Amino acid sequence: MKKIILFVSVLVSAVSFAQAKIEFKAKDNTIDYGTVTKEQDNGVRVFEFTNTGNQPLIITNVQSTCGCTVPTKPTQPIMPGKSDKIEVKYNMNPGPIRKTITVESNAANVEGGRVSLKIKGEVIVKQEVNPLEKKKTSPMQ
């Protein structure tokens, strides 16, 4: 009986050390767009990550908080020590950007295998310059 208990405890220990782990390169898992215009930015950003575990990392789902942000996920398992990316495309509607993307995986180093990624920034409307409009001059000139 002692041999069976010892075998089971060794097996459980070995399984607990075999894990996939996800580590994102973006500080605080956030990408800051800064202040951008729709005409000069396509809205695509990339979250790079590495599997720092010793088992294949499987990304099962990636979803956004709204339809204005479209994420794409890797389709194949990410092997230990290898890197991949999650691409996010924001639709660049004018105004503040504050969106969350949830990544679901088999990663053991994050609670429930879920990681929240964030994008932030502001999209402004580019000011059109009318070449026919007179420039305002100051009274000092």
N, CA, C and O atoms as CSV, one atom per row, in Angstrom:
chain,resi,resn,atom,element,x,y,z
A,1,MET,N,N,0.821,-1.195,0.000
A,1,MET,CA,C,0.000,0.000,0.000
A,1,MET,C,C,0.869,1.264,0.000
A,1,MET,O,O,0.552,2.242,-0.677
A,2,LYS,N,N,1.962,1.235,0.762
A,2,LYS,CA,C,2.851,2.387,0.814
A,2,LYS,C,C,3.476,2.657,-0.550
A,2,LYS,O,O,3.688,3.811,-0.921
A,3,LYS,N,N,3.774,1.581,-1.304
A,3,LYS,CA,C,4.363,1.742,-2.621
A,3,LYS,C,C,3.384,2.418,-3.578
A,3,LYS,O,O,3.783,3.234,-4.408
A,4,ILE,N,N,2.110,2.076,-3.459
A,4,ILE,CA,C,1.080,2.677,-4.320
A,4,ILE,C,C,0.939,4.156,-3.986
A,4,ILE,O,O,0.862,4.980,-4.898
A,5,ILE,N,N,0.904,4.507,-2.739
A,5,ILE,CA,C,0.780,5.906,-2.321
A,5,ILE,C,C,1.996,6.698,-2.786
A,5,ILE,O,O,1.857,7.824,-3.263
A,6,LEU,N,N,3.189,6.115,-2.651
A,6,LEU,CA,C,4.407,6.774,-3.089
A,6,LEU,C,C,4.381,6.993,-4.604
A,6,LEU,O,O,4.740,8.069,-5.081
A,7,PHE,N,N,3.960,5.981,-5.355
A,7,PHE,CA,C,3.876,6.092,-6.810
A,7,PHE,C,C,2.896,7.189,-7.225
A,7,PHE,O,O,3.207,7.994,-8.102
A,8,VAL,N,N,1.726,7.228,-6.607
A,8,VAL,CA,C,0.717,8.241,-6.922
A,8,VAL,C,C,1.244,9.632,-6.586
A,8,VAL,O,O,1.037,10.561,-7.368
A,9,SER,N,N,1.909,9.806,-5.462
A,9,SER,CA,C,2.419,11.132,-5.098
A,9,SER,C,C,3.530,11.577,-6.051
A,9,SER,O,O,3.619,12.761,-6.375
A,10,VAL,N,N,4.378,10.648,-6.506
A,10,VAL,CA,C,5.408,10.996,-7.482
A,10,VAL,C,C,4.763,11.376,-8.806
A,10,VAL,O,O,5.189,12.336,-9.448
A,11,LEU,N,N,3.749,10.641,-9.220
A,11,LEU,CA,C,3.041,10.929,-10.466
A,11,LEU,C,C,2.371,12.297,-10.404
A,11,LEU,O,O,2.451,13.067,-11.361
A,12,VAL,N,N,1.717,12.605,-9.296
A,12,VAL,CA,C,1.063,13.907,-9.131
A,12,VAL,C,C,2.104,15.017,-9.147
A,12,VAL,O,O,1.862,16.070,-9.738
A,13,SER,N,N,3.241,14.814,-8.521
A,13,SER,CA,C,4.308,15.818,-8.522
A,13,SER,C,C,4.823,16.063,-9.929
A,13,SER,O,O,5.043,17.209,-10.321
A,14,ALA,N,N,5.015,15.000,-10.688
A,14,ALA,CA,C,5.517,15.145,-12.055
A,14,ALA,C,C,4.521,15.889,-12.920
A,14,ALA,O,O,4.915,16.722,-13.737
A,15,VAL,N,N,3.245,15.607,-12.758
A,15,VAL,CA,C,2.216,16.283,-13.550
A,15,VAL,C,C,2.123,17.756,-13.171
A,15,VAL,O,O,1.902,18.603,-14.036
A,16,SER,N,N,2.289,18.069,-11.891
A,16,SER,CA,C,2.170,19.468,-11.475
A,16,SER,C,C,3.326,20.321,-11.997
A,16,SER,O,O,3.177,21.536,-12.123
A,17,PHE,N,N,4.469,19.714,-12.303
A,17,PHE,CA,C,5.583,20.472,-12.852
A,17,PHE,C,C,5.496,20.621,-14.362
A,17,PHE,O,O,6.157,21.489,-14.933
A,18,ALA,N,N,4.700,19.799,-15.014
A,18,ALA,CA,C,4.524,19.889,-16.466
A,18,ALA,C,C,3.431,20.914,-16.739
A,18,ALA,O,O,2.242,20.624,-16.605
A,19,GLN,N,N,3.852,22.128,-17.127
A,19,GLN,CA,C,2.888,23.210,-17.297
A,19,GLN,C,C,3.253,24.081,-18.494
A,19,GLN,O,O,4.416,24.216,-18.874
A,20,ALA,N,N,2.215,24.658,-19.062
A,20,ALA,CA,C,2.407,25.722,-20.048
A,20,ALA,C,C,2.308,27.036,-19.290
A,20,ALA,O,O,1.500,27.171,-18.370
A,21,LYS,N,N,3.128,28.002,-19.676
A,21,LYS,CA,C,3.100,29.321,-19.035
A,21,LYS,C,C,3.159,30.379,-20.119
A,21,LYS,O,O,3.880,30.233,-21.106
A,22,ILE,N,N,2.394,31.448,-19.928
A,22,ILE,CA,C,2.357,32.527,-20.916
A,22,ILE,C,C,2.919,33.802,-20.297
A,22,ILE,O,O,2.540,34.198,-19.195
A,23,GLU,N,N,3.831,34.433,-21.032
A,23,GLU,CA,C,4.433,35.697,-20.595
A,23,GLU,C,C,4.354,36.682,-21.752
A,23,GLU,O,O,4.928,36.443,-22.815
A,24,PHE,N,N,3.640,37.794,-21.548
A,24,PHE,CA,C,3.515,38.819,-22.575
A,24,PHE,C,C,4.645,39.829,-22.438
A,24,PHE,O,O,5.101,40.116,-21.332
A,25,LYS,N,N,5.097,40.370,-23.575
A,25,LYS,CA,C,6.199,41.334,-23.587
A,25,LYS,C,C,5.738,42.746,-23.242
A,25,LYS,O,O,6.520,43.536,-22.714
A,26,ALA,N,N,4.475,43.076,-23.533
A,26,ALA,CA,C,3.955,44.425,-23.272
A,26,ALA,C,C,3.895,44.672,-21.768
A,26,ALA,O,O,3.397,43.837,-21.013
A,27,LYS,N,N,4.402,45.815,-21.344
A,27,LYS,CA,C,4.380,46.184,-19.932
A,27,LYS,C,C,2.935,46.239,-19.446
A,27,LYS,O,O,2.093,46.890,-20.064
A,28,ASP,N,N,2.652,45.566,-18.358
A,28,ASP,CA,C,1.313,45.502,-17.768
A,28,ASP,C,C,0.272,44.947,-18.751
A,28,ASP,O,O,-0.924,45.194,-18.596
A,29,ASN,N,N,0.731,44.198,-19.761
A,29,ASN,CA,C,-0.163,43.628,-20.787
A,29,ASN,C,C,-1.007,44.704,-21.459
A,29,ASN,O,O,-2.164,44.467,-21.806
A,30,THR,N,N,-0.421,45.897,-21.642
A,30,THR,CA,C,-1.139,47.038,-22.214
A,30,THR,C,C,-0.346,47.626,-23.379
A,30,THR,O,O,0.876,47.765,-23.315
A,31,ILE,N,N,-1.070,47.966,-24.440
A,31,ILE,CA,C,-0.472,48.697,-25.553
A,31,ILE,C,C,-1.151,50.061,-25.616
A,31,ILE,O,O,-2.378,50.158,-25.654
A,32,ASP,N,N,-0.334,51.109,-25.627
A,32,ASP,CA,C,-0.826,52.479,-25.687
A,32,ASP,C,C,-0.692,52.986,-27.124
A,32,ASP,O,O,0.418,53.117,-27.640
A,33,TYR,N,N,-1.815,53.266,-27.757
A,33,TYR,CA,C,-1.813,53.819,-29.112
A,33,TYR,C,C,-1.299,55.256,-29.109
A,33,TYR,O,O,-0.823,55.749,-30.131
A,34,GLY,N,N,-1.396,55.926,-27.964
A,34,GLY,CA,C,-1.079,57.345,-27.919
A,34,GLY,C,C,-2.205,58.116,-28.577
A,34,GLY,O,O,-3.347,57.656,-28.583
A,35,THR,N,N,-1.902,59.283,-29.133
A,35,THR,CA,C,-2.884,60.080,-29.866
A,35,THR,C,C,-2.637,59.870,-31.353
A,35,THR,O,O,-1.567,60.190,-31.872
A,36,VAL,N,N,-3.644,59.329,-32.029
A,36,VAL,CA,C,-3.499,58.963,-33.449
A,36,VAL,C,C,-4.709,59.463,-34.249
A,36,VAL,O,O,-5.754,59.785,-33.685
A,37,THR,N,N,-4.542,59.518,-35.560
A,37,THR,CA,C,-5.659,59.848,-36.444
A,37,THR,C,C,-5.986,58.631,-37.297
A,37,THR,O,O,-5.118,57.814,-37.601
A,38,LYS,N,N,-7.241,58.529,-37.672
A,38,LYS,CA,C,-7.708,57.395,-38.468
A,38,LYS,C,C,-6.992,57.341,-39.813
A,38,LYS,O,O,-6.707,56.258,-40.323
A,39,GLU,N,N,-6.703,58.491,-40.381
A,39,GLU,CA,C,-6.070,58.547,-41.699
A,39,GLU,C,C,-4.608,58.088,-41.679
A,39,GLU,O,O,-4.080,57.644,-42.699
A,40,GLN,N,N,-3.975,58.195,-40.547
A,40,GLN,CA,C,-2.546,57.882,-40.479
A,40,GLN,C,C,-2.235,56.593,-39.733
A,40,GLN,O,O,-1.063,56.254,-39.567
A,41,ASP,N,N,-3.248,55.867,-39.280
A,41,ASP,CA,C,-3.021,54.656,-38.494
A,41,ASP,C,C,-4.063,53.616,-38.874
A,41,ASP,O,O,-5.252,53.927,-38.938
A,42,ASN,N,N,-3.634,52.389,-39.126
A,42,ASN,CA,C,-4.581,51.333,-39.498
A,42,ASN,C,C,-5.220,50.648,-38.299
A,42,ASN,O,O,-6.102,49.809,-38.483
A,43,GLY,N,N,-4.808,50.974,-37.079
A,43,GLY,CA,C,-5.424,50.433,-35.874
A,43,GLY,C,C,-4.923,49.072,-35.446
A,43,GLY,O,O,-5.433,48.516,-34.473
A,44,VAL,N,N,-3.941,48.514,-36.139
A,44,VAL,CA,C,-3.441,47.177,-35.816
A,44,VAL,C,C,-2.278,47.270,-34.831
A,44,VAL,O,O,-1.342,48.045,-35.027
A,45,ARG,N,N,-2.354,46.474,-33.778
A,45,ARG,CA,C,-1.271,46.359,-32.809
A,45,ARG,C,C,-1.052,44.875,-32.533
A,45,ARG,O,O,-1.943,44.057,-32.761
A,46,VAL,N,N,0.145,44.531,-32.039
A,46,VAL,CA,C,0.502,43.139,-31.819
A,46,VAL,C,C,0.971,42.935,-30.383
A,46,VAL,O,O,1.857,43.639,-29.899
A,47,PHE,N,N,0.360,41.957,-29.708
A,47,PHE,CA,C,0.801,41.524,-28.388
A,47,PHE,C,C,1.669,40.283,-28.591
A,47,PHE,O,O,1.174,39.240,-29.019
A,48,GLU,N,N,2.951,40.395,-28.286
A,48,GLU,CA,C,3.860,39.258,-28.406
A,48,GLU,C,C,3.944,38.549,-27.059
A,48,GLU,O,O,3.927,39.184,-26.005
A,49,PHE,N,N,4.035,37.215,-27.114
A,49,PHE,CA,C,4.150,36.426,-25.897
A,49,PHE,C,C,5.050,35.227,-26.125
A,49,PHE,O,O,5.332,34.854,-27.263
A,50,THR,N,N,5.504,34.620,-25.019
A,50,THR,CA,C,6.361,33.446,-25.055
A,50,THR,C,C,5.795,32.387,-24.116
A,50,THR,O,O,5.284,32.706,-23.043
A,51,ASN,N,N,5.890,31.140,-24.525
A,51,ASN,CA,C,5.548,30.023,-23.645
A,51,ASN,C,C,6.787,29.729,-22.813
A,51,ASN,O,O,7.743,29.140,-23.317
A,52,THR,N,N,6.784,30.131,-21.549
A,52,THR,CA,C,7.927,29.931,-20.663
A,52,THR,C,C,7.809,28.643,-19.861
A,52,THR,O,O,8.621,28.379,-18.975
A,53,GLY,N,N,6.798,27.844,-20.174
A,53,GLY,CA,C,6.620,26.569,-19.488
A,53,GLY,C,C,7.332,25.442,-20.200
A,53,GLY,O,O,8.152,25.664,-21.091
A,54,ASN,N,N,7.003,24.215,-19.786
A,54,ASN,CA,C,7.640,23.047,-20.385
A,54,ASN,C,C,6.642,22.133,-21.103
A,54,ASN,O,O,6.961,20.988,-21.424
A,55,GLN,N,N,5.447,22.640,-21.348
A,55,GLN,CA,C,4.422,21.927,-22.101
A,55,GLN,C,C,3.871,22.862,-23.174
A,55,GLN,O,O,3.983,24.079,-23.029
A,56,PRO,N,N,3.277,22.331,-24.252
A,56,PRO,CA,C,2.694,23.201,-25.285
A,56,PRO,C,C,1.610,24.118,-24.704
A,56,PRO,O,O,0.791,23.697,-23.886
A,57,LEU,N,N,1.627,25.370,-25.145
A,57,LEU,CA,C,0.629,26.366,-24.748
A,57,LEU,C,C,-0.457,26.390,-25.809
A,57,LEU,O,O,-0.172,26.526,-26.999
A,58,ILE,N,N,-1.696,26.258,-25.375
A,58,ILE,CA,C,-2.823,26.251,-26.318
A,58,ILE,C,C,-3.716,27.439,-26.008
A,58,ILE,O,O,-4.284,27.531,-24.920
A,59,ILE,N,N,-3.840,28.353,-26.971
A,59,ILE,CA,C,-4.744,29.492,-26.842
A,59,ILE,C,C,-6.104,29.011,-27.347
A,59,ILE,O,O,-6.266,28.744,-28.537
A,60,THR,N,N,-7.075,28.900,-26.449
A,60,THR,CA,C,-8.382,28.355,-26.828
A,60,THR,C,C,-9.357,29.416,-27.312
A,60,THR,O,O,-10.233,29.126,-28.127
A,61,ASN,N,N,-9.216,30.646,-26.818
A,61,ASN,CA,C,-10.155,31.699,-27.210
A,61,ASN,C,C,-9.534,33.064,-26.950
A,61,ASN,O,O,-8.786,33.246,-25.989
A,62,VAL,N,N,-9.851,34.017,-27.813
A,62,VAL,CA,C,-9.459,35.409,-27.618
A,62,VAL,C,C,-10.664,36.239,-28.002
A,62,VAL,O,O,-11.153,36.144,-29.127
A,63,GLN,N,N,-11.152,37.059,-27.069
A,63,GLN,CA,C,-12.329,37.871,-27.373
A,63,GLN,C,C,-12.207,39.264,-26.790
A,63,GLN,O,O,-11.532,39.492,-25.786
A,64,SER,N,N,-12.883,40.185,-27.453
A,64,SER,CA,C,-12.853,41.594,-27.068
A,64,SER,C,C,-14.127,41.963,-26.334
A,64,SER,O,O,-15.120,41.237,-26.377
A,65,THR,N,N,-14.083,43.102,-25.661
A,65,THR,CA,C,-15.261,43.593,-24.948
A,65,THR,C,C,-16.292,44.200,-25.895
A,65,THR,O,O,-17.437,44.422,-25.500
A,66,CYS,N,N,-15.893,44.477,-27.160
A,66,CYS,CA,C,-16.863,45.023,-28.120
A,66,CYS,C,C,-16.454,44.669,-29.542
A,66,CYS,O,O,-15.344,44.192,-29.776
A,67,GLY,N,N,-17.348,44.902,-30.480
A,67,GLY,CA,C,-17.093,44.583,-31.878
A,67,GLY,C,C,-16.144,45.543,-32.569
A,67,GLY,O,O,-15.727,45.283,-33.698
A,68,CYS,N,N,-15.795,46.641,-31.927
A,68,CYS,CA,C,-14.889,47.618,-32.534
A,68,CYS,C,C,-13.434,47.179,-32.460
A,68,CYS,O,O,-12.564,47.798,-33.073
A,69,THR,N,N,-13.167,46.118,-31.713
A,69,THR,CA,C,-11.821,45.591,-31.552
A,69,THR,C,C,-11.834,44.120,-31.946
A,69,THR,O,O,-12.537,43.316,-31.334
A,70,VAL,N,N,-11.057,43.767,-32.969
A,70,VAL,CA,C,-11.071,42.395,-33.474
A,70,VAL,C,C,-9.704,41.748,-33.245
A,70,VAL,O,O,-8.719,42.143,-33.867
A,71,PRO,N,N,-9.642,40.749,-32.347
A,71,PRO,CA,C,-8.372,40.051,-32.112
A,71,PRO,C,C,-8.274,38.781,-32.970
A,71,PRO,O,O,-9.289,38.188,-33.335
A,72,THR,N,N,-7.050,38.379,-33.284
A,72,THR,CA,C,-6.805,37.092,-33.936
A,72,THR,C,C,-5.816,36.312,-33.084
A,72,THR,O,O,-4.894,36.879,-32.497
A,73,LYS,N,N,-6.026,35.002,-33.026
A,73,LYS,CA,C,-5.199,34.166,-32.161
A,73,LYS,C,C,-4.431,33.125,-32.955
A,73,LYS,O,O,-4.800,32.805,-34.085
A,74,PRO,N,N,-3.363,32.595,-32.368
A,74,PRO,CA,C,-2.646,31.506,-33.015
A,74,PRO,C,C,-3.547,30.271,-33.108
A,74,PRO,O,O,-4.354,30.017,-32.214
A,75,THR,N,N,-3.405,29.523,-34.174
A,75,THR,CA,C,-4.240,28.333,-34.360
A,75,THR,C,C,-3.528,27.057,-33.925
A,75,THR,O,O,-4.178,26.039,-33.690
A,76,GLN,N,N,-2.209,27.099,-33.815
A,76,GLN,CA,C,-1.426,25.928,-33.430
A,76,GLN,C,C,-0.887,26.101,-32.011
A,76,GLN,O,O,-0.700,27.228,-31.552
A,77,PRO,N,N,-0.636,24.982,-31.307
A,77,PRO,CA,C,-0.007,25.084,-29.982
A,77,PRO,C,C,1.365,25.752,-30.088
A,77,PRO,O,O,2.075,25.592,-31.080
A,78,ILE,N,N,1.717,26.498,-29.048
A,78,ILE,CA,C,3.011,27.161,-28.991
A,78,ILE,C,C,3.904,26.288,-28.108
A,78,ILE,O,O,3.612,26.069,-26.932
A,79,MET,N,N,4.970,25.805,-28.683
A,79,MET,CA,C,5.854,24.876,-27.979
A,79,MET,C,C,6.670,25.611,-26.911
A,79,MET,O,O,6.856,26.824,-27.004
A,80,PRO,N,N,7.156,24.889,-25.902
A,80,PRO,CA,C,7.955,25.514,-24.839
A,80,PRO,C,C,9.137,26.301,-25.411
A,80,PRO,O,O,9.859,25.821,-26.284
A,81,GLY,N,N,9.313,27.514,-24.898
A,81,GLY,CA,C,10.404,28.379,-25.330
A,81,GLY,C,C,10.121,29.154,-26.604
A,81,GLY,O,O,10.919,30.008,-26.989
A,82,LYS,N,N,9.017,28.880,-27.262
A,82,LYS,CA,C,8.682,29.555,-28.525
A,82,LYS,C,C,7.777,30.754,-28.256
A,82,LYS,O,O,7.107,30.830,-27.227
A,83,SER,N,N,7.775,31.690,-29.206
A,83,SER,CA,C,6.962,32.904,-29.102
A,83,SER,C,C,5.928,32.939,-30.211
A,83,SER,O,O,6.074,32.262,-31.229
A,84,ASP,N,N,4.902,33.715,-30.015
A,84,ASP,CA,C,3.870,33.938,-31.025
A,84,ASP,C,C,3.241,35.285,-30.737
A,84,ASP,O,O,3.768,36.063,-29.941
A,85,LYS,N,N,2.112,35.568,-31.383
A,85,LYS,CA,C,1.497,36.885,-31.221
A,85,LYS,C,C,-0.018,36.794,-31.292
A,85,LYS,O,O,-0.590,35.863,-31.856
A,86,ILE,N,N,-0.640,37.802,-30.695
A,86,ILE,CA,C,-2.075,38.026,-30.819
A,86,ILE,C,C,-2.210,39.409,-31.439
A,86,ILE,O,O,-1.766,40.406,-30.870
A,87,GLU,N,N,-2.825,39.452,-32.603
A,87,GLU,CA,C,-2.990,40.713,-33.322
A,87,GLU,C,C,-4.354,41.306,-32.967
A,87,GLU,O,O,-5.354,40.591,-32.896
A,88,VAL,N,N,-4.379,42.611,-32.749
A,88,VAL,CA,C,-5.608,43.322,-32.399
A,88,VAL,C,C,-5.804,44.455,-33.398
A,88,VAL,O,O,-4.887,45.234,-33.657
A,89,LYS,N,N,-7.010,44.536,-33.956
A,89,LYS,CA,C,-7.331,45.627,-34.883
A,89,LYS,C,C,-8.487,46.431,-34.295
A,89,LYS,O,O,-9.587,45.917,-34.095
A,90,TYR,N,N,-8.205,47.709,-34.024
A,90,TYR,CA,C,-9.220,48.638,-33.520
A,90,TYR,C,C,-9.771,49.411,-34.713
A,90,TYR,O,O,-9.022,49.738,-35.634
A,91,ASN,N,N,-11.093,49.713,-34.709
A,91,ASN,CA,C,-11.720,50.349,-35.883
A,91,ASN,C,C,-11.441,51.847,-36.016
A,91,ASN,O,O,-11.882,52.467,-36.983
A,92,MET,N,N,-10.727,52.431,-35.076
A,92,MET,CA,C,-10.262,53.817,-35.147
A,92,MET,C,C,-11.386,54.855,-35.168
A,92,MET,O,O,-11.255,55.893,-35.815
A,93,ASN,N,N,-12.484,54.582,-34.466
A,93,ASN,CA,C,-13.512,55.607,-34.291
A,93,ASN,C,C,-12.937,56.729,-33.431
A,93,ASN,O,O,-12.249,56.454,-32.448
A,94,PRO,N,N,-13.207,58.000,-33.786
A,94,PRO,CA,C,-12.684,59.113,-32.989
A,94,PRO,C,C,-13.157,59.048,-31.532
A,94,PRO,O,O,-14.312,58.732,-31.249
A,95,GLY,N,N,-12.243,59.351,-30.633
A,95,GLY,CA,C,-12.542,59.347,-29.206
A,95,GLY,C,C,-11.523,58.524,-28.444
A,95,GLY,O,O,-10.555,58.030,-29.023
A,96,PRO,N,N,-11.738,58.376,-27.148
A,96,PRO,CA,C,-10.784,57.613,-26.331
A,96,PRO,C,C,-10.859,56.122,-26.639
A,96,PRO,O,O,-11.917,55.599,-26.989
A,97,ILE,N,N,-9.712,55.444,-26.503
A,97,ILE,CA,C,-9.631,53.991,-26.662
A,97,ILE,C,C,-9.391,53.402,-25.278
A,97,ILE,O,O,-8.394,53.719,-24.628
A,98,ARG,N,N,-10.287,52.562,-24.838
A,98,ARG,CA,C,-10.141,51.839,-23.566
A,98,ARG,C,C,-10.828,50.493,-23.760
A,98,ARG,O,O,-12.021,50.362,-23.489
A,99,LYS,N,N,-10.092,49.500,-24.224
A,99,LYS,CA,C,-10.685,48.199,-24.526
A,99,LYS,C,C,-9.878,47.094,-23.857
A,99,LYS,O,O,-8.680,47.238,-23.612
A,100,THR,N,N,-10.566,45.981,-23.567
A,100,THR,CA,C,-9.947,44.815,-22.958
A,100,THR,C,C,-10.158,43.608,-23.859
A,100,THR,O,O,-11.244,43.398,-24.398
A,101,ILE,N,N,-9.108,42.826,-24.012
A,101,ILE,CA,C,-9.157,41.585,-24.775
A,101,ILE,C,C,-8.830,40.467,-23.795
A,101,ILE,O,O,-7.817,40.532,-23.099
A,102,THR,N,N,-9.678,39.441,-23.733
A,102,THR,CA,C,-9.463,38.325,-22.826
A,102,THR,C,C,-8.900,37.137,-23.594
A,102,THR,O,O,-9.468,36.701,-24.595
A,103,VAL,N,N,-7.778,36.624,-23.111
A,103,VAL,CA,C,-7.121,35.467,-23.707
A,103,VAL,C,C,-7.355,34.272,-22.789
A,103,VAL,O,O,-7.050,34.324,-21.598
A,104,GLU,N,N,-7.903,33.187,-23.359
A,104,GLU,CA,C,-8.123,31.959,-22.602
A,104,GLU,C,C,-7.158,30.894,-23.117
A,104,GLU,O,O,-7.022,30.688,-24.323
A,105,SER,N,N,-6.486,30.218,-22.167
A,105,SER,CA,C,-5.467,29.241,-22.552
A,105,SER,C,C,-5.330,28.177,-21.473
A,105,SER,O,O,-6.060,28.174,-20.482
A,106,ASN,N,N,-4.383,27.278,-21.688
A,106,ASN,CA,C,-4.062,26.270,-20.681
A,106,ASN,C,C,-2.886,26.708,-19.804
A,106,ASN,O,O,-2.279,25.875,-19.132
A,107,ALA,N,N,-2.561,27.986,-19.801
A,107,ALA,CA,C,-1.428,28.495,-19.018
A,107,ALA,C,C,-1.698,28.326,-17.528
A,107,ALA,O,O,-2.765,28.683,-17.028
A,108,ALA,N,N,-0.717,27.779,-16.837
A,108,ALA,CA,C,-0.856,27.516,-15.409
A,108,ALA,C,C,-0.438,28.699,-14.551
A,108,ALA,O,O,-0.734,28.726,-13.356
A,109,ASN,N,N,0.249,29.686,-15.142
A,109,ASN,CA,C,0.761,30.797,-14.339
A,109,ASN,C,C,-0.218,31.972,-14.234
A,109,ASN,O,O,0.107,32.991,-13.624
A,110,VAL,N,N,-1.402,31.839,-14.817
A,110,VAL,CA,C,-2.428,32.869,-14.697
A,110,VAL,C,C,-3.721,32.215,-14.217
A,110,VAL,O,O,-4.027,31.080,-14.583
A,111,GLU,N,N,-4.465,32.933,-13.405
A,111,GLU,CA,C,-5.660,32.372,-12.785
A,111,GLU,C,C,-6.673,31.915,-13.829
A,111,GLU,O,O,-7.117,32.700,-14.666
A,112,GLY,N,N,-7.027,30.652,-13.768
A,112,GLY,CA,C,-8.017,30.084,-14.681
A,112,GLY,C,C,-7.550,30.040,-16.129
A,112,GLY,O,O,-8.350,29.792,-17.031
A,113,GLY,N,N,-6.255,30.278,-16.362
A,113,GLY,CA,C,-5.736,30.288,-17.723
A,113,GLY,C,C,-6.122,31.523,-18.508
A,113,GLY,O,O,-5.948,31.561,-19.726
A,114,ARG,N,N,-6.649,32.544,-17.824
A,114,ARG,CA,C,-7.111,33.772,-18.488
A,114,ARG,C,C,-6.187,34.947,-18.224
A,114,ARG,O,O,-5.711,35.161,-17.109
A,115,VAL,N,N,-5.949,35.703,-19.294
A,115,VAL,CA,C,-5.135,36.914,-19.216
A,115,VAL,C,C,-5.910,38.044,-19.866
A,115,VAL,O,O,-6.492,37.865,-20.936
A,116,SER,N,N,-5.924,39.208,-19.229
A,116,SER,CA,C,-6.553,40.393,-19.811
A,116,SER,C,C,-5.480,41.254,-20.458
A,116,SER,O,O,-4.485,41.612,-19.829
A,117,LEU,N,N,-5.702,41.578,-21.726
A,117,LEU,CA,C,-4.844,42.504,-22.453
A,117,LEU,C,C,-5.621,43.797,-22.613
A,117,LEU,O,O,-6.846,43.776,-22.729
A,118,LYS,N,N,-4.929,44.909,-22.619
A,118,LYS,CA,C,-5.612,46.200,-22.728
A,118,LYS,C,C,-4.989,47.044,-23.829
A,118,LYS,O,O,-3.779,47.016,-24.055
A,119,ILE,N,N,-5.856,47.799,-24.511
A,119,ILE,CA,C,-5.380,48.826,-25.428
A,119,ILE,C,C,-5.961,50.148,-24.941
A,119,ILE,O,O,-7.078,50.205,-24.427
A,120,LYS,N,N,-5.180,51.204,-25.114
A,120,LYS,CA,C,-5.639,52.523,-24.696
A,120,LYS,C,C,-5.063,53.558,-25.639
A,120,LYS,O,O,-4.140,53.272,-26.401
A,121,GLY,N,N,-5.602,54.743,-25.584
A,121,GLY,CA,C,-5.133,55.842,-26.419
A,121,GLY,C,C,-6.279,56.749,-26.790
A,121,GLY,O,O,-7.321,56.755,-26.134
A,122,GLU,N,N,-6.082,57.519,-27.850
A,122,GLU,CA,C,-7.135,58.423,-28.318
A,122,GLU,C,C,-7.008,58.596,-29.825
A,122,GLU,O,O,-5.919,58.808,-30.359
A,123,VAL,N,N,-8.155,58.499,-30.494
A,123,VAL,CA,C,-8.213,58.756,-31.932
A,123,VAL,C,C,-8.798,60.145,-32.107
A,123,VAL,O,O,-9.890,60.432,-31.618
A,124,ILE,N,N,-8.069,61.007,-32.805
A,124,ILE,CA,C,-8.547,62.371,-33.041
A,124,ILE,C,C,-8.866,62.545,-34.526
A,124,ILE,O,O,-8.375,61.803,-35.376
A,125,VAL,N,N,-9.687,63.528,-34.808
A,125,VAL,CA,C,-10.019,63.862,-36.190
A,125,VAL,C,C,-8.948,64.810,-36.701
A,125,VAL,O,O,-8.632,65.816,-36.066
A,126,LYS,N,N,-8.404,64.478,-37.838
A,126,LYS,CA,C,-7.363,65.315,-38.426
A,126,LYS,C,C,-7.985,66.636,-38.860
A,126,LYS,O,O,-9.014,66.661,-39.536
A,127,GLN,N,N,-7.355,67.716,-38.468
A,127,GLN,CA,C,-7.836,69.042,-38.839
A,127,GLN,C,C,-7.499,69.311,-40.296
A,127,GLN,O,O,-6.338,69.239,-40.698
A,128,GLU,N,N,-8.507,69.619,-41.072
A,128,GLU,CA,C,-8.306,69.931,-42.485
A,128,GLU,C,C,-7.857,71.382,-42.626
A,128,GLU,O,O,-8.405,72.275,-41.979
A,129,VAL,N,N,-6.885,71.603,-43.452
A,129,VAL,CA,C,-6.392,72.957,-43.700
A,129,VAL,C,C,-6.934,73.390,-45.057
A,129,VAL,O,O,-6.690,72.735,-46.070
A,130,ASN,N,N,-7.673,74.499,-45.067
A,130,ASN,CA,C,-8.228,75.030,-46.303
A,130,ASN,C,C,-7.225,76.039,-46.856
A,130,ASN,O,O,-6.992,77.076,-46.234
A,131,PRO,N,N,-6.632,75.754,-48.009
A,131,PRO,CA,C,-5.616,76.668,-48.543
A,131,PRO,C,C,-6.189,78.019,-48.965
A,131,PRO,O,O,-5.437,78.979,-49.133
A,132,LEU,N,N,-7.500,78.108,-49.139
A,132,LEU,CA,C,-8.123,79.366,-49.544
A,132,LEU,C,C,-8.471,80.255,-48.363
A,132,LEU,O,O,-8.753,81.443,-48.523
A,133,GLU,N,N,-8.447,79.665,-47.175
A,133,GLU,CA,C,-8.796,80.424,-45.979
A,133,GLU,C,C,-7.647,81.347,-45.599
A,133,GLU,O,O,-6.479,80.958,-45.614
A,134,LYS,N,N,-8.010,82.584,-45.258
A,134,LYS,CA,C,-6.994,83.544,-44.838
A,134,LYS,C,C,-6.460,83.170,-43.473
A,134,LYS,O,O,-7.208,82.771,-42.580
A,135,LYS,N,N,-5.177,83.302,-43.329
A,135,LYS,CA,C,-4.571,83.068,-42.028
A,135,LYS,C,C,-4.824,84.270,-41.159
A,135,LYS,O,O,-4.767,85.420,-41.593
A,136,LYS,N,N,-5.110,83.950,-39.892
A,136,LYS,CA,C,-5.335,85.021,-38.930
A,136,LYS,C,C,-3.988,85.611,-38.551
A,136,LYS,O,O,-3.013,84.893,-38.328
A,137,THR,N,N,-3.959,86.903,-38.485
A,137,THR,CA,C,-2.725,87.571,-38.074
A,137,THR,C,C,-2.959,88.248,-36.738
A,137,THR,O,O,-4.078,88.646,-36.415
A,138,SER,N,N,-1.921,88.370,-35.989
A,138,SER,CA,C,-2.066,89.019,-34.688
A,138,SER,C,C,-1.998,90.522,-34.890
A,138,SER,O,O,-1.395,90.985,-35.858
A,139,PRO,N,N,-2.604,91.294,-33.996
A,139,PRO,CA,C,-2.620,92.743,-34.104
A,139,PRO,C,C,-1.226,93.359,-33.981
A,139,PRO,O,O,-1.061,94.537,-34.297
A,140,MET,N,N,-0.244,92.627,-33.545
A,140,MET,CA,C,1.100,93.143,-33.350
A,140,MET,C,C,1.873,93.229,-34.654
A,140,MET,O,O,2.947,93.831,-34.689
A,141,GLN,N,N,1.368,92.657,-35.703
A,141,GLN,CA,C,2.129,92.636,-36.956
A,141,GLN,C,C,1.903,93.841,-37.795
A,141,GLN,O,O,2.479,93.957,-38.877
